[in-house]
Amino acid sequence: MRHDLLDEVQRLRLDRQPFALATVVAAEQPASGTPGARAIVLPDGRVEGWVGGHCAQPTVARLALAALEDGAARLVVLSPAVSEEATPRAGVVHVPMRCAGQGELEIFIEPFLPRVELVVIGASPVARTLAHLGALMDFEVWVCDPDADMAAFPDADRLVPALDALRDQLTPSHYIVVATIGNYDEAAVEVALGGAASYVGLVASRKRCAALVAELRGRGVSDDALKRLTRPKGLPGRADLPAEIAFSVMAELLEVRRRGVGRALAAPAAPRAEAVDPICGMTVDVATARYTSVRDGETYYFCCAGCKKQFERQAAQPVEAAR
């Protein structure tokens, strides 16, 4: 099963599909998870694999979806020895484990999001340096120019020979930088703005950028589209050399990526209905809960059969439904 799961991980990565991988790194019996156990959590909340029982699985799924949202890994510690008031530590999430088993699990959750694709249009020295920096900064680098080849762009993942071939391939995961430096600038920007790229930048002076915007407006490009065009400000101060210009542009691209632009999930999952087990306090996924009980017209959800039995033994006592 572990090998099958890793095969699925490889398939998802090749298909550029977002997912989170949860791995048990430590376990104290009688927890049902064992070190090395893994599960994949998909953006819709589905879990493939096994990292623990009904106490652990919904918690892992919920925190894996949070990891997909913010792109940060975290270590989840489920233990009867921690409380809600535990001192927070960066990258560590403590979850009280109050189930009857009283086991302990430490689960590392790592999000896998497709790399942002940097499209460099042009074959100028700025474009060549920018493609090199993009590869170093873990972008998937595309280069679009009739003169582009692997000798000039050895770090590129993909070469696109013409703007017409690029137009229909653009998605929100693309950042485009037009670095044609006066050579077919208008055509390149028009194609870039006509696609779905989440960032479109033009390497040009303020005066040149203003003239280009006026030209495109005269061609019928809408003001809404033109508002998407930016002139990368990058680092403060003057940049004269091609390498300096490219370095300054990359500084802005890194900041844009850090804000999560273009990294949103393609189909954000609708919020899943959750309830809190009134006995142990664990979060329970309502849609998949196996153990439920109805009292005074109210449905209660439980992480395991033991919690349900204890709840029903206390049926004579008033219990406030946890929300």
VOGU-3710 file (C-alpha; in Angstrom, 3 decimals, decimal comma):
1> mrhdlldevq> 0,000/0,000/0,000  2,873/2,380/0,804  4,355/1,864/-2,651  0,948/2,327/-4,266  0,482/5,574/-2,347  3,865/6,891/-3,458  2,966/5,984/-7,037  -0,156/8,116/-6,599  1,968/10,945/-5,197  4,128/10,804/-8,307
11> rlrldrqpfa> 1,083/10,784/-10,580  -0,451/13,794/-8,854  2,793/15,736/-9,135  3,171/14,918/-12,823  -0,444/16,020/-13,376  0,228/19,255/-11,448  -2,537/18,450/-8,959  -2,407/19,950/-5,440  -2,457/17,587/-2,458  -1,049/17,187/1,040
21> latvvaaeqp> 0,958/14,205/2,234  0,508/13,180/5,882  3,132/10,884/7,397  3,150/9,380/10,896  6,612/10,111/12,318  6,027/8,847/15,872  3,356/6,856/17,661  2,719/5,711/21,197  0,421/2,731/21,534  -2,439/2,064/21,658
31> asgtpgarai> -2,731/4,596/18,826  -3,760/2,842/15,618  -1,312/4,749/13,429  2,246/3,441/13,074  5,457/5,270/12,116  5,794/5,484/8,356  2,050/5,248/7,708  0,969/7,746/5,076  -2,151/9,322/3,624  -2,872/11,734/0,798
41> vlpdgrvegw> -5,396/14,499/1,429  -6,974/16,002/-1,688  -8,418/19,543/-1,985  -11,982/18,222/-1,646  -11,125/16,670/1,728  -10,910/13,075/0,540  -8,286/10,966/2,305  -6,436/8,152/0,567  -4,345/6,002/2,894  -4,274/5,588/6,654
51> vgghcaqptv> -2,605/7,545/9,459  -4,894/6,766/12,388  -8,386/5,990/13,550  -11,538/8,060/13,661  -10,026/10,343/16,277  -7,040/11,284/14,109  -8,301/11,126/10,543  -10,741/14,103/10,551  -8,207/16,281/12,364  -5,484/15,405/9,864
61> arlalaaled> -7,818/16,115/6,941  -8,786/19,511/8,364  -5,196/20,566/9,027  -4,053/19,253/5,638  -6,600/21,505/3,925  -5,251/24,423/5,964  -1,739/23,514/4,770  -2,942/23,591/1,174  -4,403/27,036/1,759  -1,286/28,632/3,261
71> gaarlvvlsp> 1,372/26,423/1,644  3,104/25,722/4,980  4,001/22,327/6,413  3,180/21,528/10,027  3,773/18,837/12,628  0,540/17,725/14,287  0,830/16,291/17,789  -2,266/14,432/19,006  -1,756/13,543/22,639  -3,710/13,233/25,895
81> avseeatpra> -0,825/15,119/27,537  -1,495/18,440/25,770  -4,249/20,956/26,324  -5,842/23,707/24,287  -3,681/26,166/26,266  -0,388/24,528/25,226  2,339/27,067/24,399  2,312/27,499/20,614  5,445/26,657/18,608  6,013/27,674/15,025
91> gvvhvpmrca> 5,101/24,822/12,693  3,680/22,616/15,476  -0,038/22,110/16,125  -1,064/20,469/19,419  -4,417/18,693/19,472  -5,711/17,141/22,711  -6,401/13,407/22,309  -9,140/12,520/24,771  -10,315/9,236/23,297  -10,398/6,163/25,477
101> gqgeleifie> -7,346/4,664/23,762  -5,137/7,478/25,128  -2,507/6,897/22,449  -0,292/9,577/20,958  0,542/10,405/17,341  2,909/12,834/15,676  2,008/13,406/12,040  3,920/15,566/9,586  1,706/17,243/6,984  3,412/18,561/3,862
111> pflprvelvv> 1,495/20,453/1,151  2,415/19,882/-2,490  1,333/22,695/-4,776  2,219/22,953/-8,461  5,128/25,293/-9,130  4,215/28,736/-10,397  5,063/28,988/-14,104  7,142/31,995/-15,114  6,711/32,917/-18,772  9,515/35,105/-20,073
121> igaspvartl> 8,684/36,682/-23,423  11,694/37,855/-25,386  15,286/36,846/-26,099  17,014/39,934/-24,700  19,853/39,758/-22,166  17,294/40,677/-19,486  15,085/37,772/-20,589  17,991/35,309/-20,514  19,063/36,360/-17,035  15,478/36,333/-15,774
131> ahlgalmdfe> 14,958/32,771/-17,040  18,114/31,687/-15,199  17,029/33,363/-11,964  13,547/31,866/-12,299  14,992/28,362/-12,411  17,130/29,089/-9,337  14,045/30,371/-7,495  12,042/27,189/-8,245  9,711/28,559/-10,906  8,800/26,399/-13,866
141> vwvcdpdadm> 10,300/28,538/-16,622  8,735/29,014/-20,037  10,396/31,126/-22,711  8,501/32,530/-25,687  10,405/34,038/-28,600  11,098/33,007/-32,220  14,852/33,183/-31,556  14,796/31,235/-28,286  16,673/27,923/-28,150  18,210/25,732/-25,472
151> aafpdadrlv> 21,640/27,190/-26,104  20,418/30,673/-25,170  18,025/29,433/-22,442  19,555/26,270/-20,922  17,460/26,618/-17,745  14,072/26,758/-19,491  11,563/23,960/-18,922  9,655/24,803/-22,089  10,260/26,833/-25,236  7,292/28,331/-27,067
161> paldalrdql> 8,217/29,656/-30,519  5,354/32,090/-31,137  2,831/34,231/-29,295  -0,092/32,518/-31,018  1,071/29,186/-29,588  1,305/30,685/-26,113  -2,078/32,396/-25,956  -4,299/29,369/-25,235  -1,901/27,794/-22,718  -2,054/30,558/-20,123
171> tpshyivvat> -3,673/29,827/-16,740  -3,829/31,656/-13,377  -0,684/29,772/-12,307  1,348/31,747/-14,875  3,339/34,912/-14,242  4,335/36,693/-17,464  7,204/39,106/-17,850  7,536/40,805/-21,225  11,250/41,492/-21,671  11,282/42,124/-25,410
181> ignydeaave> 12,897/45,553/-24,784  11,201/47,408/-27,620  10,892/44,455/-29,995  7,172/43,539/-30,497  6,282/44,832/-26,986  2,696/45,720/-27,912  1,921/42,345/-29,457  3,445/40,483/-26,510  1,547/42,490/-23,882  -1,718/42,179/-25,805
191> valggaasyv> -1,405/38,386/-25,869  -0,396/38,305/-22,197  -3,387/40,397/-21,140  -5,706/38,283/-23,282  -4,903/35,144/-21,271  -5,627/34,068/-17,708  -2,181/34,770/-16,210  -2,363/36,155/-12,682  0,584/38,520/-13,170  1,672/40,455/-16,271
201> glvasrkrca> 4,723/42,684/-16,095  6,530/44,776/-18,714  10,227/45,617/-18,505  10,270/49,191/-19,793  10,739/52,792/-18,729  7,762/54,721/-17,368  7,562/56,726/-20,573  7,690/53,633/-22,773  5,104/51,844/-20,631  2,706/54,812/-20,832
211> alvaelrgrg> 3,095/54,962/-24,623  2,412/51,240/-24,907  -0,743/51,485/-22,786  -2,010/54,335/-24,981  -1,280/52,304/-28,116  -3,123/49,242/-26,826  -6,077/51,345/-25,682  -6,260/52,699/-29,218  -6,342/49,129/-30,520  -9,395/48,420/-28,400
221> vsddalkrlt> -7,833/46,720/-25,383  -10,134/47,427/-22,432  -9,139/49,524/-19,450  -9,911/46,559/-17,171  -7,357/44,489/-19,053  -4,791/47,281/-19,070  -5,104/47,650/-15,277  -3,608/44,175/-14,994  -0,366/45,349/-16,567  2,367/46,326/-14,140
231> rpkglpgrad> 5,815/47,773/-14,538  7,917/45,792/-12,038  9,316/48,143/-9,417  11,569/45,549/-7,830  14,375/46,851/-5,667  14,728/50,554/-4,826  17,294/52,550/-6,757  18,377/52,619/-10,388  19,158/49,410/-12,292  21,143/49,831/-15,508
241> lpaeiafsvm> 22,758/46,520/-16,392  20,572/43,691/-17,792  21,491/41,465/-14,843  20,549/44,212/-12,379  17,207/44,756/-14,118  16,448/41,019/-14,106  17,439/40,729/-10,439  15,133/43,616/-9,533  12,233/42,072/-11,482  12,807/38,724/-9,740
251> aellevrrrg> 12,590/40,445/-6,340  9,069/41,579/-7,223  8,090/38,160/-8,549  9,194/36,526/-5,309  7,078/38,957/-3,311  4,072/38,274/-5,565  4,517/34,530/-5,114  4,952/34,941/-1,351  1,502/36,566/-1,256  0,089/33,415/-2,854
261> vgralaapaa> -0,858/34,999/-6,182  -1,571/32,251/-8,696  -1,271/29,502/-6,092  -4,938/29,265/-5,092  -6,484/25,830/-5,443  -8,089/25,338/-8,823  -11,362/24,260/-7,211  -11,536/25,318/-3,557  -13,398/22,780/-1,501  -16,708/23,764/0,016
271> praeavdpic> -16,550/23,899/3,819  -17,177/20,442/5,285  -19,750/20,151/8,037  -18,055/19,298/11,324  -19,196/18,559/14,855  -17,417/18,121/18,159  -17,611/14,803/19,970  -19,336/15,748/23,274  -17,345/13,106/25,163  -13,733/13,518/24,010
281> gmtvdvatar> -13,847/16,886/22,234  -12,416/15,619/18,954  -13,581/17,190/15,699  -15,741/14,796/13,668  -16,534/15,053/9,973  -20,346/14,931/9,782  -20,502/13,423/6,274  -18,354/10,397/7,155  -19,165/9,922/10,840  -19,880/6,262/11,626
291> ytsvrdgety> -21,128/6,807/15,158  -24,100/9,051/15,904  -26,802/9,344/18,510  -30,028/11,358/18,627  -31,269/12,951/21,836  -34,224/15,346/22,057  -34,196/15,753/18,307  -30,497/16,705/18,263  -27,928/14,527/16,468  -24,560/14,026/18,153
301> yfccagckkq> -21,466/12,754/16,353  -18,693/10,621/17,829  -15,174/9,687/16,809  -15,523/6,080/17,995  -17,917/3,524/19,438  -16,525/4,033/22,957  -17,491/7,705/23,033  -20,967/6,879/21,759  -21,498/4,232/24,442  -20,337/6,578/27,199
311> ferqaaqpve> -22,665/9,282/25,896  -25,627/6,941/25,868  -24,814/5,746/29,399  -25,148/9,360/30,482  -28,483/9,724/28,725  -30,215/10,727/31,925  -27,921/13,732/32,310  -28,438/16,937/30,276  -25,757/17,420/27,678  -25,263/20,642/25,741
321> aar> -24,547/19,984/22,080  -21,084/21,160/21,119  -21,011/23,217/17,957
//
